[in-house]
Structure formats: C-alpha cells, structure tokens
Amino acid sequence: MQSGDLMIRAMDKNRRVRVLLARTTELAEEARRRQDSTPTSTAALGRVLTGAVMMGLDLKGEESLTLRVDGGGPAKVILAVAESDGSVRGYIGNPEVDLPEKRPGKLDVGGAVGIDGFLEVVRDMRIGMPFTGRVPLVSGEIAEDLAYYFTMSEQIPSLVSLGVLIERDRTVKAAGGLIIQAMPGVEDDLLARIEGNVFSADPISDLINNYNLPTILNLVFGETSYDVIDEKKVSFRCRCNLKKVLSVVSALEEEDINKALEDQGRLEVCCNFCSEIYCFTDKEVRLLRQVNHESN
C-alpha cells in the first residue's frame, strides 16, 4: 500500500479523454475510525467520500461540493462535502448496517444504499445560488450512479470505478477511484481502447493496493501518450469548532437543554461528520444564555 492520499488528473495528448485517479486509503480509514462503521458501511461511505473529493478537483477558494446519496436502504443518507484544498468530510446515517456479501469478497453496498431514491450534487461556487443536480439511483453501488449523473446532468459520458478494500480487522486496506470522461470530438477507437484497458484490469481497490498511481495511469492509457495535468493531496478533515457548536447550542430549545442537563448533568453536542463530542456544564450553558440575552 502506498502512503499518502493523492488525486491526479491526466489527459491524452490531444485532450480528448480526461482521467481522474485518486488514492483515498487514509481518508477512508479516518472516516471509518470516526464513524466506527461496519465493513459494508465503510465501503459505502468510502466510495461517496472518494467520489466527492474527485469531483471537487476543480474547486477554488471557498467553493465546495456536496454529494448526497439517499436510496431508501438501511444505510440511510450518505453525505460528503469536498473543499477546494482537497479535504473532504462525510457521514453515513447508519454506520452499523452490515449485510451478507453478495459473493466472496464483494460487499453488498447496493443493498445497503438501496435504489429507491436519488443521488444529488450541490456545487456552491459562492456566486449566486448553488447549482444542484439530481438523478435517480441506478444501482446504489455509487460508481454506476455517479456515471449516470455525469452523463445525464452534466452531459459528460463517463466511466466511474470506486472501491474500498477491507481488512479482516475491519480497517481499510486500500481505497480509491477512477473516472474516465469523454471530451467533445473524442475518437471512438481511442475511447474504446482506454475503456478496454480498464475493463481488463483488476478492480480499482486492488490496483490501489498493489501499485502506485503512475503505474495505474500507464495501465489505463496503455499505448496512448498522455500528460499529467495536475495533482492534489487529499484528506479527511472536519471543519467543526467550538464557535460553530456554540451557535448550534444557542439555537436549541430551552426545554431540550434543560432535559439534557437533568438527565446527564451536562449538555453534549456530537458532530455528525467527525463524531467529536463537545460537552457543556450547567454553568457554561447558563453563561451562554446570559451572553445571548445581553446581545439581543
């Protein structure tokens, strides 16, 4: 396994095929650790995180991209938010769901996610209203659903492969993604050759586990000359902090706060993304109430 998560964008010399390749092993493991998720949930969340961070490669400044998947399955909602610096955060509604394997070594992500719902992408460019695209789920396996989104919502024919390889101890052994997109004017035979290289190769999680990214790129392009356009380090990083949590506490109903203080002797606020728990004593809550009252 290679160290350090990374995302690379490459194109053939004539700029007719775009390839995005990412190793996301460490960020997927960090998400698993924070969510304490089962193998099936880890695979589902890892695929969504990988897809989101790859789609966010073009983000700049304060722009962000949110990928939301809700198929009505036992995994519930899976959500990931990618930022321009290559960071991504996310959560799965039910990190405890774990289904029998579809076949040896093949986790049933589609069964956990379900197909009675939608995949939604929100691009917040900080200019006007965010752009929102939504498509019905095709399989719940995430990769096929993203490919359908690219084709239907962004009119970019795409091949998407996402994978998370799980160890026996439930940690993430390897994770990553591959997106191949046809640009206007692409020759059919060029696209067929590159797609053929992918179809004849091992699953993306096995490739990530066994090879470095340049080797995988060579495998994808085969005899086709290509250029690496750019690359970016990626990581799991939550943006929660005390200031944001205090604003959440300020918005809570007084009845709910009093009940928490009576039942637990303190108020606890847990971040959905990173599972960080912020605790407030009765004295701290009363002080916050006083400050809010004086400011109003």
C-alpha positions, 0 to 999 in steps of 0.5 A: 500500500502506498502512503499518502492520499493523492488525486491526479488528473491526466489527459491524452495528448490531444485532450480528448479523454480526461482521467481522474485517479485518486488514492483515498486509503487514509481518508477512508480509514479516518472516516471509518475510525470516526464513524466506527462503521461496519465493513459494508458501511465503510465501503459505502461511505468510502466510495461517496467520500472518494467520489466527492473529493474527485469531483471537487478537483476543480474547486477554488477558494471557498467553493465546495461540493456536496454529494448526497446519496439517499436510496431508501436502504438501511444505510440511510443518507450518505453525505460528503462535502469536498473543499477546494484544498482537497479535504473532504468530510462525510457521514453515513446515517447508519454506520452499523448496517452490515449485510451478507456479501453478495459473493466472496469478497464483494460487499453488498453496498447496493443493498445497503444504499438501496435504489429507491431514491436519488443521488444529488450534487450541490456545487456552491461556487459562492456566486449566486445560488448553488447549482444542484443536480439530481438523478435517480439511483441506478444501482446504489453501488455509487460508481454506476450512479455517479456515471449516470449523473455525469452523463445525464446532468452534466452531459459528460459520458463517463466511466466511474470505478470506486472501491474500498478494500477491507481488512479482516480487522475491519480497517481499510486496506486500500481505497480509491477511484477512477473516472474516465470522461469523454471530451467533445470530438473524442475518437471512438477507437481511442475511447474504446481502447482506454475503456478496454484497458480498464475493463481488463484490469483488476478492480480499482481497490486492488490496483490501489493496493498493489501499485502506485498511481503512475503505474495505474495511469500507464495501465489505463492509457496503455499505448496512448501518450498522455500528460499529467495535468495536475495533482492534489493531496487529499484528506479527511478533515472536519471543519467543526469548532467550538464557535460553530457548536456554540451557535448550534447550542444557542439555537436549541430549545430551552426545554431540550437543554434543560432535559439534557442537563437533568438527565446527564448533568451536562449538555453534549453536542456530537458532530455528525461528520467527525463524531467529536463530542463537545460537552457543556456544564450547567454553568457554561450553558447558563453563561451562554444564555446570559451572553445571548440575552445581553446581545439581543 
